[in-house]
Amino acid sequence: MSEPSHTNTTTDDLILREAERRVFERLEFYKHLAAYLGVNIGLLLINHFLTPEKLWFFWVLGGWGLGVLLHAFKVFGPRPSGNWKKRLIEEEVHKIQNEPPKS
């Protein structure tokens, strides 16, 4: 008879937590995108009816749009693998171990 494996449960828990975190990030991005669209449509209308001779809403659209693009890249872009993170940590540990002692 084999003993129950705690490793699988722990791994499954970690995978579930990571999936929940990713879903949360996606939902937060969609909220950000909805706010961006809603506010900028409102600003476009305000600009159109109050100061049609000067189109200032483009500044908000562009600046905030850059933020939305960066947020999208963070959420949907490539994710570093665990090996990459592990390698970076090992490099930092090596650097710290080889630093001269501080006086």
Secondary structure, 3 states (H helix, E strand, C coil): CCCCCHHHHHHHHHHHHHHHHHHHHHHHHHHHHHHHHHHHHHHHHHHHHHCCCCCCHHHHHHHHHHHHHHHHHHHHCCCCCHHHHHHHHHHHHHHHHCCCCCC
